[in-house]
Amino acid sequence: MLIRSMTVGLALVFLAGCSVLQSQQQAEPVDLNSRFAIIPLGNLSQTPQAGDQAASILSALLRARGAAEVELYLPADDNPLIYDNRARQLEAIETAREDGAEIIVSGTVDEWRYKSGLDGEPAVGLTLEFRNADDNSVIWSATGARTGWGREGVTVAGHKVLDELLDELPVFNSAR
């Protein structure tokens, strides 16, 4: 009876979806009153514009968590299906620094798709880096991945991964 209960329990855990998360930080927490610049996330997935989708969600989540100033830098492109990720990121970083950003938020979208099969579960993998705009040092970085339910949208899975990553971000609010 015990073995049967354990087997059922393990099966339920397996069916609930899988996610993994890892983060690293420097000694100081991130001040939510800083000026944040969200630049295009590098798109290493097969889904066009997945990096821009994730960056848009990330900017909204940071604002929802109390970040005072969050600016989304998504340079316009003639053809968004064939743009150069790195060139867009460098252009956004330069513009953000000129605008007085204090923290540059970048990263990559490693996976942003539906898995093949009957249920077509969403699969999302992301990496984030918060960097000091002055010296480019890493303040905090994290990576996370998740597969969701068959009826769940890939954007919902991406939102959940970003939300879980930001749960690990050490923050404080200073008075300005």
Backbone as CSV, one residue per row, in Angstrom:
resi,resn,N_x,N_y,N_z,CA_x,CA_y,CA_z,C_x,C_y,C_z
1,MET,0.810,-1.187,0.000,0.000,0.000,0.000,0.869,1.273,0.000
2,LEU,1.947,1.247,0.782,2.850,2.397,0.856,3.511,2.655,-0.490
3,ILE,3.933,1.598,-1.153,4.582,1.744,-2.462,3.602,2.324,-3.472
4,ARG,2.360,1.878,-3.430,1.351,2.390,-4.352,1.109,3.884,-4.099
5,SER,1.019,4.293,-2.838,0.815,5.702,-2.498,1.994,6.554,-2.962
6,MET,3.213,6.045,-2.771,4.391,6.789,-3.213,4.420,6.905,-4.734
7,THR,4.051,5.858,-5.437,4.035,5.876,-6.896,3.029,6.904,-7.404
8,VAL,1.840,6.923,-6.795,0.822,7.887,-7.197,1.306,9.305,-6.903
9,GLY,1.924,9.503,-5.748,2.448,10.824,-5.388,3.508,11.301,-6.360
10,LEU,4.434,10.436,-6.727,5.473,10.801,-7.695,4.885,11.100,-9.062
11,ALA,3.875,10.346,-9.455,3.231,10.581,-10.747,2.562,11.950,-10.767
12,LEU,1.917,12.329,-9.666,1.273,13.642,-9.602,2.294,14.768,-9.681
13,VAL,3.413,14.607,-9.012,4.475,15.611,-9.082,4.987,15.730,-10.513
14,PHE,5.185,14.607,-11.170,5.668,14.606,-12.546,4.677,15.289,-13.484
15,LEU,3.390,15.041,-13.285,2.376,15.604,-14.165,2.122,17.086,-13.915
16,ALA,2.528,17.586,-12.774,2.266,18.980,-12.419,3.097,19.964,-13.232
17,GLY,4.004,19.492,-14.035,4.869,20.385,-14.800,6.203,20.496,-14.100
18,CYS,7.203,20.794,-14.864,8.549,20.853,-14.300,9.085,22.265,-14.438
19,SER,9.823,22.690,-13.419,10.516,23.960,-13.539,11.808,23.888,-12.744
20,VAL,12.756,24.707,-13.164,14.055,24.763,-12.506,14.469,26.229,-12.456
21,LEU,15.184,26.598,-11.399,15.574,27.978,-11.201,16.903,28.031,-10.480
22,GLN,17.762,28.958,-10.899,19.034,29.172,-10.215,19.380,30.643,-10.324
23,SER,19.844,31.236,-9.199,20.220,32.647,-9.239,21.520,32.874,-8.494
24,GLN,22.161,34.028,-8.776,23.426,34.428,-8.171,23.346,35.915,-7.947
25,GLN,23.871,36.388,-6.824,23.853,37.825,-6.564,25.168,38.293,-5.969
26,GLN,25.403,39.593,-6.110,26.518,40.230,-5.434,26.065,40.592,-4.021
27,ALA,26.879,41.272,-3.268,26.597,41.559,-1.866,25.419,42.519,-1.674
28,GLU,25.250,43.474,-2.554,24.243,44.514,-2.372,22.926,44.157,-3.075
29,PRO,21.789,44.379,-2.391,20.504,44.188,-3.069,20.251,45.296,-4.086
30,VAL,19.318,45.087,-4.961,18.975,46.037,-6.016,17.978,47.054,-5.458
31,ASP,18.263,48.328,-5.673,17.388,49.407,-5.225,16.268,49.588,-6.253
32,LEU,15.018,49.395,-5.818,13.883,49.544,-6.729,13.657,50.986,-7.166
33,ASN,14.316,51.937,-6.528,14.216,53.327,-6.950,15.265,53.694,-8.000
34,SER,16.017,52.721,-8.460,16.988,52.949,-9.534,16.254,53.151,-10.858
35,ARG,16.993,53.674,-11.829,16.459,53.806,-13.188,16.841,52.551,-13.964
36,PHE,15.841,51.710,-14.257,16.053,50.443,-14.950,15.866,50.621,-16.448
37,ALA,16.745,49.988,-17.208,16.617,49.938,-18.664,16.514,48.471,-19.057
38,ILE,15.380,48.080,-19.616,15.189,46.722,-20.113,15.546,46.748,-21.596
39,ILE,16.567,46.009,-21.956,16.966,45.971,-23.366,16.432,44.686,-23.991
40,PRO,16.451,44.577,-25.317,15.945,43.364,-25.950,16.701,42.135,-25.434
41,LEU,15.972,41.117,-25.056,16.621,39.874,-24.651,17.067,39.146,-25.911
42,GLY,18.271,38.602,-25.875,18.772,37.848,-27.018,17.874,36.652,-27.285
43,ASN,17.475,36.480,-28.516,16.564,35.402,-28.872,17.337,34.222,-29.443
44,LEU,17.556,33.207,-28.615,18.222,31.990,-29.065,17.215,30.892,-29.379
45,SER,15.942,31.216,-29.288,14.887,30.239,-29.570,14.561,30.260,-31.062
46,GLN,13.682,29.380,-31.460,13.233,29.334,-32.852,12.005,30.215,-33.092
47,THR,11.506,30.863,-32.039,10.299,31.672,-32.129,10.667,33.130,-32.412
48,PRO,10.198,33.684,-33.534,10.506,35.082,-33.841,10.005,36.023,-32.750
49,GLN,10.814,37.003,-32.401,10.506,38.060,-31.456,10.240,37.579,-30.025
50,ALA,10.681,36.388,-29.678,10.491,35.881,-28.315,11.232,36.758,-27.308
51,GLY,12.399,37.266,-27.675,13.156,38.138,-26.776,12.422,39.428,-26.469
52,ASP,11.758,39.998,-27.465,10.988,41.224,-27.256,9.756,40.945,-26.398
53,GLN,9.105,39.797,-26.621,7.941,39.432,-25.809,8.339,39.298,-24.346
54,ALA,9.433,38.591,-24.102,9.893,38.387,-22.724,10.308,39.717,-22.085
55,ALA,10.967,40.588,-22.833,11.380,41.890,-22.298,10.162,42.729,-21.919
56,SER,9.113,42.684,-22.712,7.889,43.429,-22.405,7.242,42.926,-21.119
57,ILE,7.176,41.618,-20.962,6.616,41.032,-19.736,7.480,41.422,-18.544
58,LEU,8.787,41.337,-18.713,9.725,41.663,-17.638,9.559,43.110,-17.168
59,SER,9.399,44.045,-18.097,9.243,45.446,-17.702,7.963,45.641,-16.898
60,ALA,6.894,44.987,-17.288,5.634,45.097,-16.544,5.756,44.476,-15.157
61,LEU,6.428,43.352,-15.056,6.604,42.697,-13.754,7.455,43.530,-12.810
62,LEU,8.507,44.163,-13.327,9.334,45.030,-12.474,8.520,46.213,-11.948
63,ARG,7.703,46.807,-12.806,6.848,47.910,-12.364,5.864,47.428,-11.294
64,ALA,5.284,46.254,-11.502,4.320,45.698,-10.549,4.961,45.416,-9.191
65,ARG,6.253,45.166,-9.183,6.966,44.887,-7.937,7.457,46.165,-7.255
66,GLY,7.156,47.316,-7.831,7.479,48.573,-7.176,8.663,49.328,-7.734
67,ALA,9.211,48.890,-8.860,10.316,49.635,-9.468,9.810,51.007,-9.899
68,ALA,10.529,52.036,-9.498,10.077,53.409,-9.717,10.154,53.827,-11.187
69,GLU,11.271,53.533,-11.843,11.471,53.960,-13.230,11.970,52.780,-14.063
70,VAL,11.128,52.315,-14.960,11.479,51.211,-15.844,11.210,51.657,-17.272
71,GLU,12.253,51.614,-18.090,12.121,51.996,-19.503,12.454,50.779,-20.358
72,LEU,11.585,50.500,-21.311,11.787,49.387,-22.237,12.402,49.928,-23.518
73,TYR,13.585,49.430,-23.878,14.303,49.868,-25.071,14.248,48.767,-26.123
74,LEU,13.352,48.914,-27.083,13.244,47.966,-28.181,13.420,48.732,-29.485
75,PRO,14.664,48.772,-30.010,14.901,49.502,-31.254,14.037,48.975,-32.392
76,ALA,13.557,49.884,-33.226,12.743,49.505,-34.385,13.625,48.819,-35.423
77,ASP,13.027,47.883,-36.135,13.753,47.144,-37.172,12.932,47.112,-38.453
78,ASP,13.635,47.084,-39.592,12.943,46.981,-40.870,12.247,45.633,-41.006
79,ASN,12.934,44.566,-40.608,12.358,43.230,-40.687,12.652,42.496,-39.375
80,PRO,11.689,42.443,-38.462,11.944,41.845,-37.150,12.216,40.345,-37.193
81,LEU,12.003,39.721,-38.315,12.258,38.281,-38.408,13.723,37.962,-38.668
82,ILE,14.498,38.973,-39.122,15.903,38.687,-39.437,16.873,39.677,-38.796
83,TYR,16.468,40.336,-37.710,17.362,41.320,-37.110,18.535,40.664,-36.387
84,ASP,19.553,41.474,-36.146,20.763,41.046,-35.444,20.587,41.331,-33.953
85,ASN,20.445,40.273,-33.155,20.217,40.416,-31.711,21.263,41.302,-31.047
86,ARG,22.514,41.022,-31.290,23.600,41.721,-30.586,23.643,43.201,-30.946
87,ALA,23.438,43.514,-32.217,23.442,44.917,-32.638,22.296,45.680,-31.972
88,ARG,21.122,45.066,-31.877,19.976,45.701,-31.208,20.281,45.921,-29.732
89,GLN,20.907,44.935,-29.089,21.232,45.063,-27.670,22.233,46.197,-27.446
90,LEU,23.274,46.257,-28.262,24.286,47.306,-28.109,23.688,48.692,-28.337
91,GLU,22.814,48.822,-29.323,22.139,50.097,-29.581,21.272,50.492,-28.383
92,ALA,20.546,49.537,-27.823,19.675,49.814,-26.674,20.498,50.195,-25.445
93,ILE,21.612,49.509,-25.217,22.477,49.823,-24.064,23.032,51.238,-24.194
94,GLU,23.505,51.595,-25.378,24.060,52.936,-25.597,23.001,54.009,-25.345
95,THR,21.808,53.805,-25.879,20.724,54.760,-25.679,20.326,54.854,-24.209
96,ALA,20.251,53.712,-23.534,19.872,53.687,-22.117,20.891,54.437,-21.264
97,ARG,22.163,54.246,-21.546,23.205,54.962,-20.796,23.115,56.463,-21.035
98,GLU,22.867,56.864,-22.287,22.699,58.285,-22.599,21.506,58.875,-21.858
99,ASP,20.468,58.063,-21.646,19.255,58.509,-20.954,19.395,58.480,-19.429
100,GLY,20.548,58.024,-18.921,20.781,58.038,-17.483,20.372,56.782,-16.736
101,ALA,20.254,55.670,-17.431,19.904,54.411,-16.757,20.985,54.036,-15.753
102,GLU,20.568,53.468,-14.642,21.507,53.026,-13.610,21.705,51.509,-13.635
103,ILE,20.650,50.777,-13.995,20.728,49.316,-14.066,20.232,48.873,-15.429
104,ILE,21.066,48.119,-16.118,20.718,47.568,-17.428,20.299,46.115,-17.222
105,VAL,19.100,45.784,-17.686,18.584,44.427,-17.557,18.621,43.778,-18.936
106,SER,19.371,42.691,-19.030,19.510,41.978,-20.299,19.355,40.486,-20.040
107,GLY,19.566,39.704,-21.063,19.483,38.257,-20.908,19.234,37.581,-22.237
108,THR,18.811,36.331,-22.149,18.519,35.562,-23.356,17.249,34.743,-23.161
109,VAL,16.588,34.497,-24.272,15.485,33.540,-24.316,16.052,32.311,-25.007
110,ASP,16.203,31.247,-24.239,16.789,30.028,-24.781,15.743,29.117,-25.409
111,GLU,14.521,29.197,-24.891,13.429,28.377,-25.411,12.128,29.123,-25.179
112,TRP,11.262,29.117,-26.189,9.969,29.802,-26.110,9.088,29.162,-27.179
113,ARG,8.515,28.025,-26.840,7.796,27.269,-27.865,6.813,26.299,-27.229
114,TYR,6.059,25.644,-28.094,5.208,24.536,-27.678,5.896,23.239,-28.063
115,LYS,5.957,22.308,-27.129,6.545,21.009,-27.427,5.603,20.234,-28.348
116,SER,6.172,19.392,-29.182,5.331,18.595,-30.066,4.697,17.457,-29.274
117,GLY,3.574,17.003,-29.744,2.852,15.933,-29.064,1.381,16.275,-28.960
118,LEU,0.635,15.396,-28.339,-0.805,15.591,-28.242,-1.189,16.833,-27.457
119,ASP,-0.530,17.067,-26.338,-0.895,18.192,-25.498,-0.225,19.491,-25.910
120,GLY,0.927,19.418,-26.542,1.643,20.617,-26.971,1.965,21.550,-25.825
121,GLU,2.581,21.025,-24.756,2.892,21.846,-23.591,3.864,22.961,-23.955
122,PRO,3.701,24.123,-23.306,4.670,25.197,-23.531,5.983,24.883,-22.822
123,ALA,7.077,25.297,-23.425,8.407,25.136,-22.836,9.129,26.474,-22.948
124,VAL,9.622,26.965,-21.811,10.261,28.274,-21.754,11.568,28.153,-20.989
125,GLY,12.624,28.780,-21.498,13.901,28.868,-20.798,14.452,30.274,-20.947
126,LEU,14.828,30.905,-19.823,15.272,32.297,-19.819,16.487,32.487,-18.932
127,THR,17.310,33.469,-19.283,18.423,33.910,-18.444,18.333,35.425,-18.323
128,LEU,18.521,35.947,-17.114,18.492,37.386,-16.877,19.781,37.849,-16.242
129,GLU,20.190,39.077,-16.557,21.335,39.732,-15.914,20.973,41.173,-15.613
130,PHE,21.206,41.575,-14.380,21.079,42.973,-13.976,22.501,43.490,-13.834
131,ARG,22.847,44.535,-14.602,24.206,45.074,-14.600,24.205,46.545,-14.224
132,ASN,25.283,46.950,-13.571,25.511,48.349,-13.262,25.819,49.065,-14.578
133,ALA,25.080,50.120,-14.879,25.254,50.815,-16.154,26.598,51.527,-16.244
134,ASP,27.168,51.908,-15.107,28.439,52.640,-15.119,29.629,51.757,-15.458
135,ASP,29.751,50.626,-14.787,30.944,49.789,-14.981,30.655,48.416,-15.585
136,ASN,29.399,48.147,-15.926,28.975,46.906,-16.563,29.149,45.674,-15.663
137,SER,29.343,45.869,-14.360,29.484,44.725,-13.455,28.122,44.068,-13.216
138,VAL,28.132,42.762,-13.033,26.900,42.018,-12.801,26.467,42.210,-11.349
139,ILE,25.242,42.680,-11.178,24.653,42.851,-9.855,23.941,41.570,-9.441
140,TRP,23.214,40.990,-10.391,22.420,39.782,-10.126,22.189,39.067,-11.447
141,SER,22.196,37.755,-11.402,21.860,36.977,-12.594,21.087,35.745,-12.174
142,ALA,20.274,35.257,-13.086,19.461,34.077,-12.795,19.070,33.403,-14.093
143,THR,18.764,32.129,-13.984,18.275,31.376,-15.126,17.146,30.479,-14.653
144,GLY,16.185,30.284,-15.516,15.056,29.446,-15.161,14.440,28.821,-16.396
145,ALA,13.780,27.696,-16.187,13.111,27.005,-17.277,11.860,26.333,-16.728
146,ARG,10.902,26.119,-17.607,9.639,25.531,-17.179,8.925,24.909,-18.368
147,THR,8.261,23.814,-18.104,7.277,23.282,-19.041,5.928,23.406,-18.357
148,GLY,4.916,23.738,-19.117,3.601,23.964,-18.534,2.599,22.904,-18.951
149,TRP,1.361,23.191,-18.670,0.265,22.300,-19.020,-0.083,22.434,-20.490
150,GLY,-0.753,21.454,-21.035,-1.125,21.442,-22.444,-2.027,22.587,-22.855
151,ARG,-2.883,23.069,-21.987,-3.794,24.158,-22.329,-3.234,25.529,-21.941
152,GLU,-2.034,25.539,-21.400,-1.408,26.788,-20.976,-0.688,27.435,-22.159
153,GLY,-0.765,28.745,-22.272,-0.073,29.450,-23.342,1.410,29.598,-23.038
154,VAL,2.209,29.716,-24.084,3.650,29.876,-23.898,3.952,31.205,-23.193
155,THR,3.137,32.224,-23.426,3.337,33.494,-22.747,3.046,33.370,-21.259
156,VAL,2.058,32.561,-20.896,1.757,32.318,-19.486,2.935,31.612,-18.821
157,ALA,3.486,30.615,-19.489,4.657,29.912,-18.951,5.840,30.873,-18.821
158,GLY,6.036,31.740,-19.814,7.107,32.729,-19.748,6.907,33.707,-18.604
159,HIS,5.675,34.136,-18.399,5.346,35.038,-17.292,5.684,34.369,-15.967
160,LYS,5.338,33.101,-15.831,5.613,32.376,-14.583,7.113,32.249,-14.330
161,VAL,7.880,31.956,-15.358,9.334,31.835,-15.187,9.922,33.183,-14.776
162,LEU,9.537,34.249,-15.467,10.055,35.578,-15.124,9.649,35.977,-13.707
163,ASP,8.426,35.676,-13.334,7.949,35.990,-11.988,8.752,35.219,-10.933
164,GLU,9.012,33.939,-11.196,9.811,33.134,-10.264,11.252,33.645,-10.183
165,LEU,11.804,34.058,-11.310,13.157,34.617,-11.299,13.198,35.897,-10.465
166,LEU,12.222,36.774,-10.661,12.202,38.031,-9.914,11.933,37.817,-8.424
167,ASP,11.294,36.701,-8.071,11.127,36.360,-6.647,12.479,36.216,-5.960
168,GLU,13.500,35.833,-6.715,14.846,35.625,-6.171,15.683,36.896,-6.141
169,LEU,15.214,37.959,-6.810,15.956,39.219,-6.887,15.967,39.903,-5.524
170,PRO,17.141,40.114,-4.931,17.202,40.813,-3.648,16.994,42.316,-3.868
171,VAL,15.949,42.880,-3.260,15.594,44.280,-3.507,15.422,45.052,-2.196
172,PHE,15.507,46.371,-2.328,15.119,47.277,-1.250,14.685,48.581,-1.892
173,ASN,13.950,49.393,-1.154,13.525,50.711,-1.615,14.241,51.770,-0.794
174,SER,15.059,52.562,-1.450,15.713,53.668,-0.740,14.865,54.919,-0.932
175,ALA,15.005,55.841,-0.057,14.308,57.120,-0.190,15.142,58.022,-1.092
176,ARG,14.510,58.592,-2.090,15.215,59.510,-2.996,14.822,60.906,-2.732
